[in-house]
Amino acid sequence: MQRTIGTIRPSHREADNRFVLGYNQKILIFTIKENSMYTTIVDNTPLIKVSSAKHEANYAVNGSLMNPLEAFYASLAACAAVYAKKACKELGIPAAGIEIGCKPFAGPGGPLTLARFKTEVRFPEQFTAEQKTKILDSIAYCAVKDIVANGPSIEFQVSEI
C-alpha cells in the first residue's frame, strides 16, 4: 500500500526536464522522462546522446561517430547478425567467422531514400550448404528489416509537450 505523507513542490524546473527540490535541507534532482522510451537533450556540440532506461547510444553530425541514418543502416546489419547467431544456436553450431556486409542503395529521390538494401553473407569453410541455407533464411526474417519493409503503415507524430 502506498501512502502520501506530504507534497514536495519543485523550487524550479530546468530546461532539460530536471526538477530541483529542496527538502529537509537536502537538494534532490530528478529527471522527468515523460512517456518517452528514448530521450535526448540537444546542445551546441556535434554529438548526440540518446538514452533509454538501460542503455545509451552516441551519434555525431561531424563524422566522428555514425550519424543517425548510418546507425539505422547499421542496425539492419546488426539485426542480420542477431538472426545468424540465433540460427546457429538452433543448429548447435558456432557462429564464429560468419561475415555480414550490408549496403543501402538510394532510390530515385536521392540519398535520403532507400530503394534497396543488400545483405551479403560469407561463411567459414566448415558450414554445410544446408546450414548456410537455414542461416540465410533466418537472416531474411530480421525484425528491423520487416519494420522497414512494412513501414508505410507507421504513423510518426511530432508535438511540443
Secondary structure, DSSP 8 states (H G I E B T S, - for coil): ----------SEE-TTSEEEEEETTEEEEEE--TT-SSEE---SSSEEEEE-SS-EEEEESSSSS--HHHHHHHHHHHHHHHHHHHHHHHHT---TT-EEEEEEEEETTEEEEEEEEEEEEE--TT--HHHHHHHHHHHTT-HHHHHHHTGGG--------
